[in-house]
Amino acid sequence: MIPDDYEIELTLVRLVTERGADKTVCPSEVARALGGPHPDGWGPLMQPVRRQAVRLMKAGRIAILRKGKVVDDPDDFRGIYRLSLPRDADQGPGKTDSV
């Protein structure tokens, strides 16, 4: 049975919170926590995990990182990404970068 959005959200937030500030979580860790160790269980969860990550970043609850930097647009990023708690300088979409 595929977990619902709420269960994915709870697991994602729990894992990034447990990992702590300045540490990251791979989205596959979230999927594995929900679907088990076999790819047939966690593989189908990768897109639902991504959708929840985007929603949570827009809400300011997590950060999505690519190459160690917060993505500018959570709706438009590609490739390998990591999840973390928001950093002090990360204010979500529309954030301003200080020099």
JOZIRA-V808664 format. One record per pair of residues at least 6 apart in sequence whose ideal C-beta (glycine too) atoms are under 7 Angstrom apart, sorted by the first residue. I is the first residue (numbers start at 1). J is the second residue. If there is no record, write none. Layout:
I&J ; I&J
//
This chain:
2&44 ; 3&34 ; 5&52 ; 7&34 ; 8&34 ; 8&48 ; 8&49 ; 8&52 ; 9&52 ; 9&56 ; 11&30 ; 11&33 ; 11&34 ; 12&30 ; 12&49 ; 12&52 ; 12&53 ; 12&56 ; 12&62 ; 12&83 ; 13&61 ; 13&62 ; 15&25 ; 15&29 ; 15&30 ; 15&33 ; 16&25 ; 16&62 ; 16&83 ; 16&84 ; 16&85 ; 17&85 ; 19&25 ; 21&85 ; 23&84 ; 24&65 ; 24&82 ; 24&83 ; 24&84 ; 25&82 ; 25&83 ; 26&82 ; 27&46 ; 27&49 ; 27&50 ; 27&53 ; 27&81 ; 27&83 ; 28&42 ; 28&46 ; 30&49 ; 31&42 ; 31&45 ; 31&46 ; 31&49 ; 32&42 ; 34&45 ; 35&41 ; 35&42 ; 35&45 ; 36&42 ; 53&62 ; 53&64 ; 53&83 ; 54&74 ; 54&75 ; 56&62 ; 57&63 ; 57&64 ; 57&74 ; 57&92 ; 58&74 ; 58&92 ; 58&93 ; 60&86 ; 60&92 ; 62&83 ; 62&84 ; 62&85 ; 62&86 ; 63&70 ; 63&84 ; 63&85 ; 63&86 ; 63&87 ; 63&90 ; 64&70 ; 64&71 ; 64&74 ; 64&77 ; 64&81 ; 64&83 ; 65&71 ; 65&81 ; 65&82 ; 65&84 ; 66&77 ; 66&79 ; 66&81 ; 70&90 ; 71&77 ; 74&93
//
